[in-house]
Amino acid sequence: MKHKKTILLSVITIVGLLLAVTLLQIQNTATQVNQGIHYNSDVCVYINGKLHECKHNTLFNAGKELIEQAVGVGGVGVVKNITLCNASTDGAGCGTPVVAMTEAYTEFASCGFNSTALGTYKSTDVGNWSINRTFYATCNNLIVNVTRLGNATGYFAGVSFTSATLQANDRLDINWTISLS
């Protein structure tokens, strides 16, 4: 009788240990899943030195691929080209950015808003940085409401903001602040 109790106690102990090990493995797996990269970014628009608006931007699928290429392969060009959509052009329109990047977007190519100059990169902390660009209007009645951030091969992210009409000599500052955690 005593021998049967010892066997039963041993079986219960083994089952308990197996259950505890299984639960610990499940808990460790859940912890690993939650350790992904988290992207956060805000874009602030200033007109003639006054804050116009700050908004969170849309990370494009192409931007996700740029991150993958930078981490996995390397050799991806710097992402600090800030462009503006030309909402002044008749019928062109500037759509609200979507992840698939299928919205209308006609980039400015003149009037001081061309994309040939790169923005200024500044690291602000571990995993945090900003990219700034100042534009000076050289024409009148320029309507802007969307900006994108990219590099020579494509766009990374975009954001729409409240439409603004700029005149010659108006200054437009775009500040992208990005953090990864």
N, C-alpha and C positions, 0 to 999 in steps of 0.2 A: 504494500500500500504506500509506504514511504517512498519507494522507488518510482511509482507512478506519479506522485505529487512532484518529485524532482524533475521528471521528464516533462510534465505539463508546465511547470514553472520555467523550464529552459525553453520550451517552444514559445511561450508567451513573451519571454524576454527577447528572443530572436526576432519574432514578428514586430515587436515594439521598436527594436533597433532598426530594422529594415524600413519601417514606416517613418521613423525620425530622419534617416538618411535621405529617403525620397523627398520628404518635405523640405529639407535643407537644399537639395538640388533644385527644386522648383523655385525656392526663394532666391537662390543665386542667379538662376536664369532670368527671373523677372528684373533683378537689379541690373544685369548686363544689358537688357533690352532698353532700359531707361537712360543709358549713358550715350545717347546720340548727340549730334551737333545740333544746336538750336540757333537759328538765324533771327536776328532782330535788327531792324533798321528804320530810321526816320530821316525824312528829307525836309529841310527848312528852306523856304523861299523868302528872300528879302528884296524889296524894291526900294531903290534909293536909300538904302541903309535901314529901312523899317521892315519889321517882320510882317510878311504877307500871310504865311501859313506854314504849319508843320504837319506832316502826315506820315504814316507808315507806308512803305512801298510794297510792291508786288515782286517777289522773286520769281523770275521767269524759269521755265523748264531749262532753257539754254543756260541760265545762271547756275542752276544746280549741276548741269553738266560741266561748266567751267570749274566749279569747286571740285568735282570728281576728278577732272583732268589735272588740276593743280596739285591735289593730294596724291593721286594715283600714278600720274605719269610725269608731271612737272613740265616746264617749258611753256606754260600758258602765259600769253602776254598780260601785262599789267592791266587791271581794270580800273581806269581812272579817266575815261573819256565821258564827259557829261554833255549830252545833247539836248536840244529843245525842239518840240514839235511846233510846226508852223500852222497855227490855227487861223492865220490871216489869209491863207490861200483859199480862193473860192472853191467850195465843194470838197476840199481835201479832208478837213476834219482831223481831230485828234481824239481817238477813243480812250476810254478808261483802260489802263493796262490790265491784262489778264494773263494767267500763268502760261497759256499756250502762245501768247504774243500774236494773236490774230487780229487785234484792233488796228484801226487806221492810225498811221504815224508817218507824217511827212516832215522830215527833218529840215530845219532851217539851214540854208546854204549861203545866206548873205545877211546884210543889214547888221553886221557885228555879232551874229548868233551862229556862225559856222562852227563846225566841230573839229577844226584842225588843231586847236590848242588843247592840251590835256589839263585836267584839274590838278590841284595840289594835294598830295597825299600826306597825312600826318597820323602817326601812331599815337593813341591817347592812353593806352593801357594794354595789358595782355588780352588779346582777342578783340580789341576795340580800336577802330580807326575812323578817320574822316577823310572825305575827298571834297574839296571846295573848288568852285570855278566862278569867276566874275565875268559877266557879259556886259558890253556897253552897246546900246541901241544906236545905230547910225541912220535909221529910217523912222518915219512916223507911222502910227497906227499898227503896231506889231502886236498881235494877239498871241499870248502863250498860255498854256494850261496843262502841259505834260512835259516831263523830263525823263530821260533814260540815262542809265549808267552802263558802260560797256568797255570793250577794248577793240582792237583792230579787226577781230574776227566775229564779233557779235555783241549782243546786248546781254547784260546781267540782270537788271531789274528796272522797273519803271514806276512812276507815280503821277497821278493827276492832281491838280490843285485848282483852286478857284481862279477862273480866267482873269487875266490882267491885260490891259492895253497899254503898251509902252510907246513913248515918243523918243525922237532923236535925243541923245545924251542921257537917257535914263539908264540907270545901273541896275542889273539883275544879278543877285548872288544866289547860288544854289549850293547847299551844304548837305552832303550825304554823311550820316553817322551810322556806322555798322558795328555790330558786336556779334561774336560767336561765343557760345558757352556750351 
